[in-house]
Amino acid sequence: MSKKKTNKIPTVELDTKYEEHYQKGQEYFRKDDMPRAFEEFSKAIKLKSDHANAYTGIGVVYRRLGDFKKSRENLEKALLLNIKSPAAHNNLGNLYYEEGKLELALSEYLRAARLNSTLPAVYYNIGKTYRRLENFKRAVKNFEKAIKLDPNLPDAYCSLGYTFYRLEKLSKAAETFKKAIELDCKYCKAHNGLGIIMDEMGNKERAKEEFEKAIELDPLYPWPYYNLGLIFFNEGNIKLAIKHLRKATELGPKKAQLFHGLGYVYQKIDKLELAITQYKKALELEPKSPKSHNNIGYAFMAKGDLKECEIYLLKALEIDPKFSVAHHNLANLYLQQSNIEKSLIHFNKAIELEQKNAWIHFDLALAYEQLGEIDKAIEHLLKAISYKPEEAQFHLNLACLYETKGNLKDALKEYKKTRILNPDNPWVYAKTALIYQIVGKYNKAIQDYKKVIELVPDNVWAYNHMGSIYLARGEHLKALESYKKSFHYEEHMSETYLGLALSLISEGKLLHAIEDLEHAIEEDPSNLEAHINYINIHHKFDFLKRTTEKYKKIIKEKPDEGYAYFGLALIYLINKKPEEAIKMFTESLKYFTDKPLIYYYRSKAYLMYGAKDSAYRDMRKALEIDQKNLEFIYTLIDFLLQINRFEIAKSLLPLIEDQSPSSPLALCASARIDLYEHKIKEAEDKIKKAKIQERRYYLLPFLSGKLAELKGKPSLAIKYYKKSLKYKPFWEEARKEIEKISAVKRLKVEG
């Protein structure tokens, strides 16, 4: 029986033909000609079905065509044929990477690296995967290894640049992107990356140049449009921002982040429906994205639809219970709903997940402030500042909290830090000016009020306060000029009229002042300072009877007008009718529970009545209402010395000295204590130091009068007390001292 003839190809020729088809397949693949690449790899497999390389090639083609199932089948077949094929492991890793199965991808890449440690592409892929897994240090290590194996690999430099950016190593990132561009000047992604770094480093113009260059090199690459859009938005060019962000979404319709960016801009300009539409497009692309659910929820919160907001935020946490941003937003939502218990649970969870997130600590501080737990609020603001020390808003809020606690010393420090970080915020200068005014540093206060006016020329409040300082310094013309400037604007009119009246009173033009005081009361009947001066002028001219009838008539016609009870009480006090005064002040407090002036004057009535303990209680109550008013602490010290409560008075001194050490007010308060103890030299030294800082400080003439009395110089004392009245024309204590000394002089003459 004869043997059957076969057309068997010799082994050498078979190997040659296999290699020829395989290499052609590789060439077509590099040219992105997938059909021909597939054809050539298939021919190679027909020749030698037991060789892994061709199956690897077919698997890569299927992956590029989007058929992941067939891609995996062929790559796994390649590995069955050759489990030690680094190419098959690497490409199976690429498949898993595209599917988002990062841990599986990393496992395959690491196997490839173990089989062949000289392949730069493998280390590049490992670095890329670690970056996606946010293990940036390991990503850097593997990108650097890829570069070491191939120093001319622009992809590795570019990816390393983006990793340095995530590590906030901006200088290194810039250097690395520049190296990628040096290797390939037409590398669009590297120009885009360098643009991001320039933007972060504050070089906006260079950033724009890089993004525009990236667009020029590849007009179909969406990310430079996106980044350029965000720069335009931050510059306030909303039209260009939206134009570029829309273009980005057109070019990258499957990139959820691009829709998030456009949604963010719409949300910031209060086009909330458009924002929600964009976020929902992102959600369609990534149905299980906690970020998309969170952003939709946040937009609904801004819209005021708290029910929908809660639904989306809870869904975000259902998908990812460790998504700190959603916990943060949910905490703010519950805070709005006054559901404090739930709010704190989510704030604490957010902090547990992101301990160094400054904004979570900031918002939690706001929550504690709302609860009235100021110490806890301060604790979290300090943490926020430790993580983000250059954020002006953190320092500003901390300053306000310190001020709320009456800690003016630390408040002033934080306001100063805020001014450095945000030098164009007029409100901060206003706050520092007020503190300087309280502690008697008038020159610094005026300087800051002028800065407020420079930034906001129509700020009536600043003109009025500056006028009050000029009055306290006895500079009546400057005060009058400042108050007159306020009349250009229709705000704070009651304070402006009061200021004008006080200027006229300081010049001795009492009758002219009455009209302005009436205007001040008409504008704001609760302006107690206006009532006090109005009544004092009428007392000066013996018109109190007519004024009494006026206040009684108001009470009869409008019994709920608390200011009328206050006015009538003040008249009774002047007429030395303490019992009636106490009754009327008490009635007034039913309508003005937060007015320390009423407690102050009622304490005077109690003192006149002989009820020292009640007087002291009212003084303490006034201080409790206005804890940060250091001038009132001085008044309380002076009051306590008048009723011989020296130890209590002395215990209050640190409240001023701790907040404003060596300020005119602190020196004057300490000098007042010394004068009570007859420590003449110590008091004199402190008065001199205060004069060096602010020679026109209103307390100095009064204390100088006290000092002259102790030195046995009554005429000089009267001179100083009279000078005090130029600063405060109705200063009762100064008048009493003048009357006391004058009475002693008369007795001596009569004797």
Residue pairs with C-beta under 8 A, 6 or more apart in sequence:
9 17
9 47
14 47
14 48
15 48
17 47
18 44
18 47
18 48
18 51
18 54
21 40
21 41
21 43
21 44
21 47
21 54
22 40
22 41
22 44
22 53
22 54
22 57
24 36
24 40
25 37
25 38
25 39
25 40
25 41
25 44
25 54
25 57
26 37
26 57
28 34
28 36
28 37
28 40
29 37
29 57
29 60
29 61
29 64
34 61
34 64
34 65
37 57
37 61
38 58
38 61
41 54
41 57
41 58
41 61
42 54
42 58
44 51
44 53
44 54
44 57
45 51
45 54
45 55
45 58
48 54
50 81
51 81
52 78
52 79
52 81
52 82
52 85
52 88
53 78
53 85
53 87
55 74
55 75
55 77
55 78
55 81
55 88
56 74
56 75
56 78
56 85
56 87
56 88
56 91
58 74
59 70
59 71
59 72
59 73
59 74
59 75
59 77
59 78
59 88
59 91
59 92
59 95
60 71
60 75
60 91
60 94
61 71
62 68
62 70
62 71
62 74
63 71
63 91
63 94
63 95
63 98
68 95
68 98
68 99
71 95
72 92
72 95
75 88
75 91
75 92
75 95
76 92
78 85
78 88
79 85
79 88
79 89
79 92
82 88
84 115
85 115
86 111
86 112
86 113
86 115
86 116
86 119
86 122
87 112
89 108
89 109
89 111
89 112
89 115
90 108
90 109
90 112
90 119
90 121
90 122
90 125
92 108
93 104
93 105
93 106
93 107
93 108
93 109
93 112
93 125
93 129
94 105
94 125
95 105
96 102
96 104
96 105
96 108
97 105
97 125
97 128
97 129
97 132
102 129
102 132
102 133
103 133
105 125
105 129
106 126
106 129
106 130
106 133
109 122
109 125
109 126
109 129
110 126
112 119
112 122
113 119
113 122
113 123
113 126
116 122
118 149
119 149
120 145
120 146
120 147
120 149
120 150
120 153
120 156
121 146
123 142
123 143
123 145
123 146
123 149
123 156
124 142
124 143
124 146
124 153
124 155
124 156
124 159
126 142
127 138
127 139
127 140
127 141
127 142
127 143
127 145
127 146
127 156
127 159
127 160
127 163
128 139
128 159
130 136
130 138
130 139
130 142
131 139
131 159
131 162
131 163
131 166
134 166
136 163
136 166
136 167
137 167
139 159
139 163
140 160
140 163
140 164
140 167
143 156
143 157
143 159
143 160
143 163
144 160
146 153
146 156
147 153
147 156
147 157
147 160
150 156
152 183
153 183
154 180
154 183
154 184
154 187
154 190
155 180
157 176
157 177
157 179
157 180
157 183
157 190
158 176
158 177
158 180
158 187
158 189
158 190
158 193
160 176
161 173
161 174
161 176
161 177
161 180
161 190
161 193
161 194
161 197
162 173
162 193
164 170
164 172
164 173
164 176
165 173
165 193
165 196
165 197
165 200
170 197
170 200
170 201
173 193
173 197
174 194
174 197
174 198
174 201
177 190
177 191
177 193
177 194
177 197
178 194
180 187
180 190
180 193
181 187
181 190
181 191
181 194
184 190
186 217
187 217
188 214
188 217
188 218
188 221
188 224
189 214
189 221
189 223
191 210
191 211
191 213
191 214
191 217
191 224
192 210
192 211
192 214
192 221
192 223
192 224
192 227
194 210
195 206
195 207
195 208
195 209
195 210
195 211
195 214
195 224
195 227
195 228
196 207
196 227
198 204
198 206
198 207
198 210
199 207
199 227
199 231
204 231
204 235
207 227
207 231
208 228
208 231
210 224
211 224
211 225
211 227
211 228
211 231
212 224
212 228
214 221
214 223
214 224
215 221
215 224
215 225
215 228
220 251
221 251
222 247
222 248
222 249
222 251
222 252
222 255
222 258
223 248
223 252
225 244
225 245
225 247
225 248
225 251
226 244
226 245
226 248
226 252
226 257
226 258
226 261
228 244
229 240
229 241
229 242
229 243
229 244
229 245
229 247
229 248
229 261
229 262
229 265
230 241
230 245
230 261
230 265
232 238
232 240
232 241
232 244
233 241
233 245
233 265
233 268
238 265
238 269
241 265
242 262
242 265
242 266
245 258
245 261
245 262
245 265
246 262
248 255
248 258
248 261
248 262
249 255
249 258
249 259
249 262
249 278
249 281
252 258
254 285
255 285
256 282
256 283
256 285
256 286
256 289
256 291
256 292
257 282
259 278
259 279
259 281
259 282
259 285
260 278
260 279
260 282
260 291
260 292
260 295
262 278
263 274
263 275
263 276
263 277
263 278
263 279
263 282
263 295
263 299
264 275
264 295
266 272
266 274
266 275
266 278
267 275
267 298
267 299
267 302
270 302
272 299
272 302
272 303
275 299
276 296
276 299
276 300
276 303
279 292
279 295
279 296
279 299
280 292
280 296
282 289
282 291
282 292
282 295
283 289
283 292
283 293
283 296
286 292
288 319
289 319
290 316
290 317
290 319
290 320
290 323
290 326
291 316
291 323
291 325
293 312
293 313
293 315
293 316
293 319
293 326
294 312
294 313
294 316
294 323
294 325
294 326
294 329
296 312
297 308
297 309
297 310
297 311
297 312
297 313
297 315
297 316
297 326
297 329
297 333
298 309
298 313
298 329
300 306
300 308
300 309
300 312
301 309
301 329
301 332
301 333
301 336
306 333
306 336
306 337
309 329
309 333
310 330
310 333
313 326
313 329
313 330
313 333
314 330
316 323
316 326
317 323
317 326
317 327
317 330
320 326
322 353
323 353
324 349
324 350
324 353
324 354
324 357
324 360
325 350
327 346
327 347
327 349
327 350
327 353
328 346
328 347
328 350
328 357
328 359
328 360
328 363
330 342
330 346
331 342
331 343
331 344
331 345
331 346
331 347
331 350
331 363
331 364
331 367
332 343
332 363
333 343
334 340
334 342
334 343
334 346
335 343
335 366
335 367
335 370
340 367
340 371
343 367
344 367
347 360
347 363
347 364
347 367
350 357
350 360
351 357
351 360
351 361
351 364
354 360
356 387
357 387
358 383
358 384
358 385
358 387
358 388
358 391
358 394
359 384
359 388
361 380
361 381
361 383
361 384
361 387
362 380
362 381
362 384
362 391
362 393
362 394
362 397
364 380
365 376
365 377
365 378
365 379
365 380
365 381
365 384
365 397
365 401
366 377
366 397
367 377
368 374
368 376
368 377
368 380
369 377
369 401
374 401
374 404
374 405
377 401
378 398
378 401
378 402
378 405
381 394
381 397
381 398
381 401
382 398
384 391
384 394
385 391
385 394
385 395
385 398
388 394
390 421
391 421
392 418
392 421
392 422
392 425
395 414
395 415
395 417
395 418
395 421
396 414
396 415
396 418
396 422
396 425
396 428
398 414
399 410
399 411
399 412
399 413
399 414
399 415
399 418
399 431
400 411
400 431
402 408
402 410
402 411
402 414
403 411
403 431
403 435
403 628
404 628
405 627
406 627
406 628
406 655
406 659
407 659
408 435
408 438
408 439
408 628
408 630
408 659
408 660
409 658
409 659
409 660
409 661
411 431
411 435
412 432
412 435
415 428
415 431
415 432
415 435
416 432
418 425
418 428
419 425
419 428
419 429
419 432
422 428
424 455
425 455
426 451
426 452
426 455
426 456
426 459
429 448
429 449
429 451
429 452
429 455
430 448
430 449
430 452
430 459
430 461
430 462
432 444
432 448
433 444
433 445
433 446
433 447
433 448
433 449
433 452
433 462
433 465
434 445
434 465
436 442
436 444
436 445
436 448
437 445
437 465
437 468
437 469
438 628
438 629
438 630
438 631
438 660
438 665
439 630
439 659
439 660
439 663
439 664
439 665
439 666
440 660
440 663
440 664
440 665
440 668
440 690
440 693
440 694
440 697
440 699
441 663
441 664
441 693
441 694
442 469
442 472
442 473
442 694
442 696
442 697
443 694
445 465
445 469
446 466
446 469
449 462
449 465
449 466
449 469
450 466
452 459
452 462
453 459
453 462
453 463
453 466
456 462
458 488
458 489
460 486
460 489
460 491
460 492
460 495
460 496
461 491
461 492
461 495
463 482
463 483
463 485
463 486
463 496
464 482
464 483
464 486
464 492
464 495
464 496
464 499
466 482
467 478
467 479
467 480
467 482
467 483
467 486
467 499
467 503
468 479
468 499
468 502
470 476
470 478
470 479
470 482
471 479
471 499
471 502
471 503
471 506
471 727
472 696
472 697
472 698
472 727
473 694
473 696
473 697
473 698
473 727
474 506
474 696
474 698
474 726
474 727
475 696
476 503
476 506
476 507
479 499
479 502
479 503
479 506
480 500
480 503
480 504
482 499
483 496
483 499
483 500
483 503
484 500
486 492
486 495
486 496
486 499
487 496
493 519
493 520
493 523
493 524
494 520
494 521
494 523
494 524
494 527
494 530
495 520
495 527
497 516
497 517
497 519
497 520
497 523
497 530
498 516
498 517
498 520
498 527
498 529
498 530
498 533
500 513
500 516
501 513
501 514
501 516
501 517
501 520
501 530
501 533
502 513
502 533
504 510
504 512
504 513
504 516
505 513
505 533
505 537
505 729
505 730
506 726
506 727
506 729
510 537
510 540
510 541
511 537
511 541
513 533
513 537
514 534
514 537
514 538
517 530
517 533
517 534
517 537
518 534
520 527
520 530
521 527
521 530
521 531
521 534
521 563
524 530
525 561
525 563
526 562
526 563
526 592
526 595
528 563
528 566
528 592
528 595
528 597
528 598
529 597
531 563
531 566
531 567
531 570
532 570
532 597
532 730
533 730
534 547
534 567
535 544
535 547
535 567
535 570
535 571
535 574
536 574
536 730
538 544
538 546
538 547
539 571
539 574
544 571
544 574
544 575
547 567
547 571
548 568
548 571
551 564
551 565
551 567
551 568
551 571
552 568
554 561
554 564
555 561
555 564
555 565
555 568
558 564
560 591
561 591
562 587
562 588
562 589
562 590
562 591
562 592
563 588
563 591
563 592
565 584
565 585
565 587
565 588
565 591
566 584
566 585
566 588
566 592
566 598
566 601
568 584
569 580
569 581
569 582
569 583
569 584
569 585
569 587
569 588
569 601
569 602
569 605
570 581
570 601
572 578
572 580
572 581
572 584
572 605
573 581
573 601
573 604
573 605
573 608
576 608
578 605
578 606
578 608
578 609
579 609
581 601
581 602
581 605
581 608
582 602
582 605
582 606
582 609
585 598
585 601
585 602
585 605
586 602
588 598
589 595
589 598
589 599
589 602
592 598
594 625
595 625
596 621
596 622
596 623
596 625
596 626
596 629
596 632
597 622
599 618
599 619
599 621
599 622
599 625
600 618
600 619
600 622
600 632
600 635
602 618
603 614
603 615
603 616
603 617
603 618
603 619
603 622
603 639
604 615
606 612
606 614
606 615
606 618
607 615
607 639
607 642
607 643
612 643
615 639
615 643
616 639
616 640
616 643
616 645
619 635
619 636
619 639
619 640
620 636
622 632
622 636
623 629
623 632
623 633
623 636
626 632
630 655
630 656
630 659
630 660
630 665
631 665
633 652
633 655
633 656
633 669
634 656
634 665
634 668
634 669
634 672
634 699
636 649
636 652
637 649
637 652
637 653
637 669
637 672
637 673
638 672
638 733
640 646
640 648
640 649
640 652
641 649
641 672
641 673
641 676
646 676
646 677
649 673
649 676
650 673
653 669
653 670
653 673
656 665
656 666
656 669
657 666
657 669
657 670
660 666
662 689
663 693
664 690
664 693
664 694
664 697
664 699
664 700
665 699
667 686
667 687
667 689
667 690
667 693
668 686
668 687
668 690
668 697
668 699
668 700
668 703
670 686
671 682
671 683
671 686
671 687
671 690
671 703
672 683
672 703
672 706
674 680
674 682
674 683
674 686
675 683
675 703
675 706
675 707
675 710
678 710
680 707
680 710
680 711
683 703
683 707
684 707
687 700
687 703
687 704
687 707
690 697
690 699
690 700
691 697
691 700
698 724
698 727
698 728
701 720
701 721
701 723
701 724
701 727
702 720
702 721
702 724
702 731
702 733
702 734
702 737
704 720
705 716
705 717
705 718
705 719
705 720
705 721
705 724
705 734
705 737
706 717
706 737
708 714
708 716
708 717
708 719
708 720
709 717
709 737
709 741
714 741
714 744
714 745
717 737
717 741
718 738
718 741
718 742
721 734
721 735
721 737
721 738
721 741
722 734
722 738
724 731
724 734
725 731
725 734
725 735
728 734
